[in-house]
Amino acid sequence: MEVVVVVGTCHFGVARKGWELSFLAEAAELAGLRRVMRLHLGLWGLPQLAHEAQLCVTELVANVIAHVGSGTPTCLAVSMNGGRLRIEVRDPDLRALPEVVDSADDAEGGRGLLLVERLAERWGVVLRDDSKVTWCELSTGLQSAADHVDVPQVARAEALLGLWNVDTAAGATSSVRLTVGRGEQAAVQVISDLLHWLRAHGCDPDSALDRAQERFENEASKGDLQRLAL
């Protein structure tokens, strides 16, 4: 059987379904909104964007509180627009249009939007019949909404899991595309198989696991610091 595995191409489509959350625009809600944003970005495989996304949500909602009023019925919507993370905050006031104020200006309002402008790849305002939508989009570095972060470690794991999970009854030639859920199951089995291999060759599986965990945490922390420095 010939197995075709293309390294660098995602074989596990990440499901990033857009979501909405209605709330009252109050200062007490900001911490909860930040937690929800971090949770969802973790589930989407984009934890590295959590800090920037949380700042944008905070400033967009704070703008509603300051210029429309505390307690305003508001909606947060998060989705993927191609390879960008799109954040929308919707409120019912069509008069108070967001405006960026230069940091050198003495005015208090608008400075939060200056931060959004600096963090986001682009932002804007859409007026609808019954609401105003202030939105921004953050660059993720992905090629599409179903892509994943392109680093060598992920590419190697993708190729390994694609090889391991090939259905031998599929035919002479197979190009395998799997779900993330099945990929997770395959990853657990691969790790288990590797631990059996280590023990069979006189190595300590627990020690190898500890070293692997330490290496993973160091590489993840280094990647986060590099992204924050950009």
Salt bridges, closest charged atoms under 4 A:
GLU20 OE1 - ARG90 NH2 3.72
GLU88 OE2 - ARG86 NE 2.66
ASP91 OD1 - LYS132 NZ 2.85
ASP93 OD2 - ARG95 NH2 3.24
GLU121 OE1 - ARG84 NE 2.28
GLU137 OE1 - ARG84 NE 3.91
GLU137 OE2 - ARG86 NH1 2.74
GLU137 OE1 - ARG122 NE 2.72
GLU158 OE2 - HIS148 NE2 2.99
GLU219 OE2 - ARG215 NE 3.03
ASP224 OD1 - ARG227 NH2 2.59
